[in-house]
């Protein structure tokens, strides 16, 4: 998840801080609502009315999701009933998106099954309905926010992570992201989200035996990360898995295994057009490190033949050296006592999810036993000359190839980690 002015060039990811400027917040999640009143749509939800989202929903059959959800909400006669509706319908949306990508049930339209975008736009349709809903019973702003939060968690697969019991089956956790930079191109897809949908609940055969993969998707919103959405979703599962990797879209034409993650937000605008430069806010800031590192078997991943995109061990960071005042690019990682300004994955939300997940790993005492880190996919590009269509053959091929290569990378990582354990 690299802001486009960096990812489309040949410059290293460590240049992110120098080349991206903070976004000024013009609108946030939603304006405060009076108790019992409906809330206005968010910046994200307002994009739903544009032509491309509507076409994506129609051509996948997901245009029926939000209207059906609204009808179900209207039948609720209490907050408890409404919560049950939200839990059921949010979970159903996640299952429907996974099933469509993995080839189960009707496609619902001519949009290719591998597409991650129907899930994103359908979810926004549901959250917009929920914000504007005016039930017969009283619903204050706090309870409405809880319902929205429940819908976010369930429709992202965050509450559906479950591994079967038994010996011999490795457990892998993979995360992806929503599409982003939508004001630059509303048609955009995020290959990391497609990876999550394609791999969820699947078993990958590796040289060390079968591995069961569970996945979840995260929003491209600073406020959710500040509120602890990553830690809340991952904390119950890191102690039980054998390997994890967070995944996001990175640079054009390459895959990067990010060696080091930094405790800094560069402030590039998120999907709500908000952002400001600051240290990554975490619990217990007194013990917060400036840097965390991958424990994925990066050497084995880089050496393996996993697909058509070259794979790199990315060691670059941007730091303020100890005793210094200005950022310095370091191709070989941070120096002792330095202050983070960009990890290998930059200073956007991809770096932050990597930082938070690996910091959580370390605070759980799992640094020496749990392989985990971050992988950046290539940018998912449309075919040459396509500036208006929501899909094309090259776009689909690129996404399928990225998904297949990420599946192969997971298999290599599991096998190499098992060999390292001896």
Order of alpha helices (4+ residues) and beta strands (2+ residues): alpha-alpha-alpha-alpha-alpha-alpha-alpha-alpha-beta-alpha-beta-beta-alpha-alpha-beta-beta-beta-beta-beta-beta-alpha-beta-beta-beta-beta-alpha-beta-alpha
